[in-house]
Amino acid sequence: MNHLTPTEQRFMDVLADGKPHRLHELTAVIADDLATDNATHQHIYNLRRKLKQPREISCIIFRRSSAYRLMDNIFPSAASE
């Protein structure tokens, strides 16, 4: 995996549980009181580009909001190295 920015690493830490996280949860991860939903979408876009398979972060659409989750098996196993 390419080098992650501190914010991208915090996103990965949050998403690592594999559960859906709503946009406001991820926006709170950005170390800026003025962070916007658009900034969160941009960070997710950049993170997807750095991952081996960009679809590893899926966007789940709920009725009135969306959430992101990290798909299983994105990290190579120790056996495959």
Residue pairs with C-beta under 8 A, 6 or more apart in sequence:
1 50
1 51
1 52
2 50
3 50
4 12
4 47
4 50
5 46
6 31
7 29
7 30
7 31
7 43
8 43
8 46
8 47
8 50
10 29
10 31
11 26
11 29
11 43
11 44
11 47
12 47
12 70
14 21
14 25
14 26
14 29
15 21
15 57
15 68
15 69
15 70
16 70
17 70
18 69
18 70
18 71
18 72
19 69
20 60
20 67
20 68
20 69
21 67
21 68
21 69
22 62
22 65
22 66
22 67
23 37
23 40
23 65
23 66
23 67
23 68
24 37
26 40
26 43
26 44
26 68
27 35
27 36
27 37
27 39
27 40
28 35
30 39
30 40
30 43
32 39
44 57
44 59
44 68
47 57
48 54
48 55
48 56
48 57
51 57
51 74
52 74
53 74
55 71
56 70
56 71
56 74
57 68
57 69
57 70
57 71
58 68
58 69
58 71
59 66
59 67
59 68
60 66
60 67
60 68
60 69
